[in-house]
Amino acid sequence: MAFYRQAGSIPRKRHTQHRRADGSLYYEELMGADGFSSDSALLYHEQIPSAIVEARPWHLPEYRTAPNEPLLPRHFRLPELFADQEWKRHDVVTGRRLVLGNADVRICYVVAGSASPLYRNALGDECVYVESGSARVPTVFGPLQVGAGDYVVLPRSTTHQWVPEGGEPLRAYCIEANSHIAPPPRYLSPSGQFLEHAPYCERDLRGPGPPEVVAGTDVEVLVKHRGAGGVAGTVYTYPRHPCDVVGWDGCLYPYAFNIADFEPITGRVHQPPPVHQVFAGTGFVICNFVPRKVDYHPLAVPVPYYHSNVDSDEVMFYCGGDYQARQGSGIGQGSISLHPGGHAHGPQPGAIERSLGVEFVDELAVMVDTFRPLELGEGGVACEDPAYPWSWSGPGAGAAAAR
């Protein structure tokens, strides 16, 4: 993010003395990306931010994956992963279940009702889409208040916590990158301002509230980091609460963006998927499909054409509205579809004919396209719909494969 913000108490010049009322110094921390050659923030702590008194392994949830073999389109019913009242004891950090993943990105799902531990991901940025519910997300920069439809972008190594509010389940679709996540470069000027053709802009981004100094001693923080097999975990114990920042400034910070603020790009004929893009990471992109007027050519076909994304696997999370193109497939609210590179996919039988003359679609979905093949996580295996691969061929198809 090249959008500058400042909050709280900071000195007039960077890297100079910043003193509290009693004359003692605050501790300056430079949090920088890409070897301090890209976006950064300066944070001013009450305590030394590197002070720890204990460290032990954090035994992470199951992150092993299995190849998509034989190569199949797949459907995962995410609501089946969490029983009716089970969500109350889960939190957004430790309760995640891995659905799909590769070397660039992990896609997880969780239904939570409990406050998470303090947490930071040192592997990469996270983009968490809030399907339903609401939460307060305290961070070292200050708190974010988030709710249904919010993307919450958390830069790598941002210490934060998820605290559900309102007594309703917090349903979260978690995209964990091994890189940074940012708006697509084609939406930005060379100096980082959103351009006029971008479907959202700086006004739509909600940064954290004023920084909050939190009291506490011997405070644990769960850290996800590089290790054997690609990902490992450690629990640090800090002598004082790490949320002790009195002020900060810079262009690297957590923020929220609501999907309702995305302005869809439409045309006379059906537009290709890149017009729906909202974020990009290394090896993947994130798109969203929102309620919108559709194609207005007199002979337009409003549903997508059959398509083969020859360089990508496509993952669609159906999180609202009525996705007309998938009627009859078994897909519903909370479903994920995986359409791998090498398999042409598109509307279900009859969807094209039903769409003719439609002027508006009421659909809500978050799509992740990856440029390396995705593998199946334990959560995906646990909630897969075995009938989906044959859904374009009519009743009875796939019976031989099932035997």
N, C-alpha and C positions, 0 to 999 in steps of 0.2 A: 504494500500500500504506500503510494507516494502522496498521501493526503495527510498533511501535518496537523497534529493536535498537541495541546498541552493542558495539563491539569494539576491542581494543587500548587505546592510551593517549590519553585526552582530558582537557581541563581540567574543573574542577568546573562552571564557568559558560561558556556559549557566548560567542564573540566576545571572549574575554579572552586574555591572554598564555599561551602554552603553550611552555615552554622545555625543551630537552634538557639532558643532564647537564653539558655545557660552558657552559650559560647562554644559548646562541643560541636564536632563536625557530624553532618550526615554522611552516609557512605554512598558514593556514586557507582552505579552499575551501568555499563554499556551492554545492551542486548542487541546484537547485530547479526544480520543474515549474510550468507555467502562470503564468509571470511572477512567480515567488516567492510565489504566492498559493495554492499547493497543497503536496503532499508535498515534502519536501526531506531532504538529508543534509548533515552537516558533516564534511569530511575534512581531516586534518592531514598535510601533506606535508613531507618533508625538504627538497625543492627547490621553487622557484617553479613552479607548475603551468602557467603561461602561457608559459614560456620556450621558444622554438623557434629553431633556427639555419638552417633551410632549409625550403622548401615547393615542391612541384612537382605537376603534374596526375597524378591516378590515372585511367588509362583503364579504365573499368568494363566488365564483361561486357555483352553485348548486352541492352539493356533496352527496345528498341522492341517494341510490341505491334500486333496486327492484330485488327480487330473479329471477333466471332463471327457471321459472315455467310457463307451463310445461317444463320439461327438454328437451332442443332442441339444436342442433347445430345452429349457427347463423352467419350471414354475415352482416357486417356494411360497408357502402360506405362512408368513411370519407370525400372525396371531397365535398359531399353534405352539409356538416356542415357549409361551408363558401361560400357565394355568390361571383360572379365574382370579384367585386372590393371591397367587404366588408373587405377583408384581410388588406387593407391599413391602417385601423384605429385600428387594433388589435395588441397586443403585446404578446410575448411568455409567460408572466407570468399571466396577468389578462384575456387573451383571451382564455385560455385553456378550453376545454369542456371534461367532464368526460365521457368516453366510458364504461369502466368496472372497478370494484374495489372490494376489500375485506379488511379484517383487516390488511393485510400485504402489499398491494400494490394498487396503483391507476394508471390506464392507461388513459392518456389524449391525445388529439390531438389539434393542433392549426396551423393556417395559419396566418402569421403576417407580417406587413410592418412597424410598429412603434417601437421605442425604448421602452423598458419596464421600469418600476420603478426599483429602487434598491430593492433587494429581497433576503431573505434567508429562507430556509426550516429547521425549528428546529425539525421536526418530523422524518426525515430520509434523506438518500442520494437520489439524483436524477440522473437518467441516461437519457439524452435527445438524441435521435437519429435524426440527421438532414437529412430529406428525400431529400430536395432540397433547394437551396438558400445558402447564406453565412451570417456570422455575426461576429461581434467582441463581446467578452464576457469579459468585465472588471470584475475583482474580487479583493478582498483584497490582494491576493497573487501576482497579476499581470494579464495581459490580455491573453486570449486565442483567436486565430483566427481560426474559424471553418467554414466548408463547407459541401457539400453533402457527405453523407456516414460516417460522423463523429459521434461516440458516445462521448458525453460530460458528464463526471462523476463529479458530484459536491458534495463533502462531506457535511454532515449535518451541518447546521449553517454557511455555506460559503456565505458571502454577495457578491452578483454579480448582473449583469445587462445583458440583451440581446439587442444588437444594430444591426438590420439587415443592410446589405450593398448591393450595386449593383442595387437597384431598383426592384429586383425580389422578389416574395413572399418567405418567409422563412417558410417552412413546417417542423414541428417538432412533433415527437412522444415522449411523455413525460412519463417516468416510474418513479413514485414517490414511494419510499419505506418507510416503517416505521422502517427501519433497515439500516445497512450499505450495500453497494454494492461493491464487490471486485472480482478479478479473482477467479475461482474455486480452492479450496485448493489442489486438485490433480495435478494442474499445477505447484505447488510451492514446493520448498525445505522447510525443517523445519525452516530455517532462512529467507524464503521469496523470494528467487531467483526463476525466472522462470526455469523450468526443460526443458530438451532437447525435450521431447515429446509434450510440450505445443504448440498450434497453433499460438502463438504470444509471444513476449518477451519485455523486457524493452526498446529496441531500437525503438519499435513501438509506445511507449507512448509519447505524446507531453505535457510537462508541461507548466505552464504559463510563459510568458515573464517576464522581470524584473519588480519589483513592481513599481507602479506609485502613486505618491502623488497627489491627486486631491483636488483642492480648492473648497470651498463652505461652506455656513452657513445655518442653519436650514434645514438640508437635511433629507428627509423622506425615511424610509426603511420599506417595507412590510415584515412581519414575519408570517409564517405559523407554528402553534405550537399545542401542545396537548390542548384539551378542551372538552367541553360537546359534546357528539356524536362522539368523537375521533379526531376531527380537528377543529381548530379555527384560527382566524387571528387578528393581532394587527399591527397598524402603529406606529412606533417609529419616533420621530423627534430628530435628533442629532445636537448639536451646531456646529459641524464641519463635513465635509465629512468623512465617515468611511473608505474610501480608502486612508489611510494616512500611510501605512506601508512602511518603508524604507528598510527593510530586513527581511528575514525569513529563517528557515531551518527546516528539519524534514521529516517525511514519510507520512504526511496527507496533501493533497493538491488536487486541481482540475486538471484534465488532459483530453486530447482528444485521441481517438484511432479510426483510420479509418478502416471501414469494409474491404477495399481492402487489408489491411495488415494482415488479418486473413488467415492463410494457411490451407485449408480444409484437413481433414483426410479422405482418401478414402480406398476402399478395393476391393477384387474380387467380393464380394456380397454386397448387400445394407447394409450400416452401420446404427446403431441405433441412435436416436436423440442426446444422450449425447455427441457424437463426435463433435457436432456443438456448444457446450456450450462456451460462452464467458465471462459471469459474473454470480455471485450468490448473492442472498440476503436471509434474513430469510423468509422462506415460499415460495420462488420462485427462478427460474433460468431464465437467458436470453441466448438464442442461436441465431446464424445467419446461414442462408443458402446462400452460395455464388456460383458464377460460378465455375465449377469444372469438371474434368474428372470423369466419373462415372464407375460403377462396370464393371470389365473386365473378369469375369468368362464367358465362352462361352454360358452358359444358363442363365445369369444374367437377372433380371428384374429391370431396372434402377429406376422406380418410387417406392415410398414407398409402402410397404405392408399395408393391412388394420390392424389397431392397436387400442388397447384399453389401454390408459394410466390410469390404475385403481386408481391411487392415485392423479391424477392431472387434472386440466382444462388446455387446450392448446389454446393459442392465437397466431395467425400468422398474421403479418403485411406484406403485399405484396408491396415491395417498389422498384422493378426494375426487368428487364429481363422478361422472359416468363416462368411462372410456369406451366409446361406441365401437371402435375397431376391434375390441377384444371380446365382445359379447359372444357367449357360447364356448369360451375357452376354459371356464372355471376361474378366471382371474377376478379378484374383487378387492375391496379395501384392504390395504396391508399386504398385498401380494407383491412379489418380485418375479419378473421374467428375466431369463438369461437367453439371449440369442447370440450364439458364438459366430466369429468369423468363419466363413466356409459354409454357412447355412442361410439361404434366402428366407426372409420372414416378412410378415405383413398382416393385413386384416384377416379376420376369421371368415369362413364361408358365409356369404350373404351380407357382410358388412358394407361392401362397396355399394350394392344396390340400395340398401337402407339409407345410406348417407346422401344420396343424390337429392339436391334441393335444400339440404341443411345449410343454414346461414350462421349458426353459432354452436360452438361445442363447450360443454361444461365439464372440463376434465382437469385433473391436477396430478402431475407425476414428476418425479425426479429421476433423471437418467444419468448414468455413468457409463461412458465409453472408454474402454481400456485398449492400449496398443500392444499389450502382451496378453496371452491367453489367461483367462481366469480359471482357478481351481475351486473345488467345493470344500467349504469349511464344515465343521461338525454341525453347526446350526442349519446350514443348507441341507445337509443329508437328512437331518431330523424332521424337516417339514416339507420335503419335496412331494409334489403331486405327480405320481408316475404316469398318469394318463395324458399329460400335457403335450408331449412330443408328437402325438398322433392326432391332435385336435383339429388340424386342417383337413384331415382325410375322412372324417365322419365316424359315426358309431361303429364299434367293432374293430377299428384300426388299432394296430399295436398288440392284438391278442397273441400273435405268434411270439413277439418279443417278450410279452409277459410270461409266456410258458417257458 
